[in-house]
């Protein structure tokens, strides 16, 4: 049964002992028609840095996007970051990015998808180093065909890949890495260790992260309308979440006092 907005709590009051995990698309950034059409508000990188400073550095970005893309659009900001749903991981701001999943040759899969969708107007392929996303926001009637195609590819790959549905997209990702495992990895390192974990996301790709923080006594925050059955708190939309983050350092200082 889907939790309704009325049953979810409002955003929790920030506390200095939090470890904060933020999804990107649909969470701190507004959803755009295509993956490359997203825009980053000019003040958002500094807002994130100030929030991280308020938590002693215990703030990480956890996204389906690749880490190089994240670093590029949020430049010059460099935060602890997990990309591609946990397939790549940077545990500290100055640390190298390491692969959690073994990279595979995705070119045959990419060519197969491109050949199939070439006449599917509005369906967009998003290649990644560890997986492939297929977006159908501009052609929602193609949803079942996209799923069928990716299910065939996953079956042919013999269990190396799994499907991860999101908002108007389906991703083919390596089997194994999840956002929940990412949270566990961060929580085993300084400065995240010993803190109350808070995961903020917007869709089913964030459910593993939600479950992990709740199991650790933390908070799971759903941004916008979604299908989460486990989220404990709710933010209306990314703009509301950005406003909350803007006031985050002041709220943390007030909690300390």
N, C-alpha and C positions, 0 to 999 in steps of 0.2 A: 504494500500500500504506500503510495507517495505521500510524503509529509507535505501538508499545505503550508502556505506562508503564514497563516494565522497560528499554526502550532509551533512555529519556529521562534526562538528567542531573538531579540535584537542583538546587534553587535555587542560583544562583551567589552567591559571596560579594560583598556590596556593596563598591563602590569609590568614592572621592571624585571620580573623573573620569567618572562615569556621567551620562547624560541619561535620566531614567526616564519612561516613558509607560505610563499605567494605564487600562485599560478599567474600567467600573464594574459593570454587572450581571453576576453570575456570577464576577466577579474580585475586587473589594474588597467587594461587597455580595452577600448570598445571593439566589439566584433566588426570587421569590415567585409565587404563583398568578396574580396580575394585575400589570400594570405599576405601578399606584399602591399596591400592597400592600407594596412593599419597605420595609425599615427600615434606618436608618443608626445603627450603634452610637454611643453618646454620645461616646466618646473618639476616633472615627475622624477627624473634622476636625482635631483637634490632632495626631494621629499623622501625618497627611498633611503638615501644616504643618511639623512637626519634620523629617520626611524631606526636604521641599523645602529647608529651611534647611541641612541637612547637605550638600546638593548645590548650594548657592549659588543656589537658585531653579530649577534645571534639572529640574523635575518638572511634567508636564502630564497632565491627564485627557483621554482620547480615547475618546469614547463615541457610541453611537447615540442617546442622549438629547439633548434640546435644552438649550442652555446655560442658559436661565432656570430650567429644572427643576433642573439640576445646582447652580446657585448657591443655589436655594431649599433643597434638602435638605441641602447642606453648609454653609449659613450659620453663621457669618459668613465662612467660608473663601472666598477668591477666588484661584484658580490659573490659570495658562495653561491654556486649555481648547479642545478641538475638539468640536463637537456634531454630531449627525445624520450620523455617518460622514464628517465632513470638509466638510459643506456650510456650516458656520459655524465661525469661528475667532477665538480671542482669543490672540494671541501672547505677551502679557505680562499679569501679574495685574491691572494697572491700566489696560490698554488697552481700547478699545471692541471689541465683537464685530462682525466683518465677515462678510458673506455671500460665500462662495466660489462657490456656485451661484446662478443667477438664480431668484428665487421664482416660483412658478406658482400659478394658481388651482386649488387642489386640491378645491374644494367639489363639482364634478361627479363627480370620482372618489370622494370620500368618500361622497356620496349613493348612488352605484352600489354600492359595497361594502356600505354599511349596508342597502340594499334587499335585497341578495342574502343576507347573513348573518343577517338579522333572526330567522329561525327556526332558526339553527344554535346551539343551546344550548352555552355554554361557549366560543364563539369571540368574541374581544374585539378591537375596533378601537382602535388607538392613533394618533390624528391628530397630525401634526407640521407645522411650517411649511414644510418642504421635502419631506416624504414621508409615508407612512402605514405603520404596522406592523399586522399582523394576527396575533394570538396564538391558539394552539389548544392550550395546555398542558392545559386542562381538558376538551378534546375532541379527543384526538390522532387519532381516526379520521377527522377532517375535513381532515387534512393535504393530501391530494391535491386535494380540492375547493378549498381555499384557494389552493394553488399554481396550479391551473387558472384560477381567477378572476383572480388577479394577472397571470398570463401573458397572458391576453386583454387586460387593461387596458394592460399594457406594450406589447403589439403595436399596440393602437389608438392609443397615444400617439406612435407613429412614432419610437421610439428615444430619447425624452426621459427615459425612466425605465428602470431595470433592477431585477431582483429580487436580494435579498440574504438568503439563508436564515440563520437563527440557531437558538437552542435553542427548539424548539417555537413558532417564529414565522417569518414571512416578511415582509420589508420591501420596499416599493416606494420606491426612492430615486432622486434625480437621477443620470443617467449622468454619470460624470466624477470627482466627488470620491471619494476613498478614504482610508482610514486611513494607507496608505503615503505618499500625497502630503502628508498632514498631518505625518507624521514628517519628511519632507524639508523642509517649510516651517519647522518648528521648528528643525531642525538647521542652517538657514541664518541663525539669529538668536542673539544673546546672550540668556541664558547657555548655550544648548544647543550652540552651534557648537564643534567641536573635541573633543567628548566621545564616549564610547562609548555608543551608544544601546541601551536595554533596553526592550523592549515586553512587557507582561504582559496577556494576555487569555484568554478562555475558549472561544471558538467560531469558526466559519468567518468571522464578520464581522471577525475580527482578523487573518486570514491575510495581507492586504496589508501590515499593519503589521509582522507577523513577517518577511515577505520583505524589507522595506525595511531593518530593523535588521540582519538577517543579511548583507545585501549591503554594509553599512557596517562589518562586523566586530563587531557587537554580539550581544546575546542575545535569544532569543524564548522566552518562558515561557508554557506552557499551564497554566491553572488548572482542576483537575478533569478528569474524563473527557471527551475530545473527539475530533474527527476530524482534528486537525492532522497533516499529513504533514511539516511543516517545523520545528516547535517544537524547540528545543534543550534546554530544561529544563522541569521539572514541579513544580507545587505541588498538594497533595492536594485542597484546597478553599479557598473564600474565607476561612474562619476561619484556616487555616494561613498564608495569604498575609497576612492582617491581623497575625498574630503576628510574622511575618517583618518587616513594615513597622514594627511597634512597636519592634523591636530594631535597626532600620536605622541610626539615628544613631550608636548605640554601635559598631556594626560598622564604619561609615565612619571613625569616630575611631580605631578600632583599626587600620584599614588605613593611615591616615595615619601612625600611630606606627610 
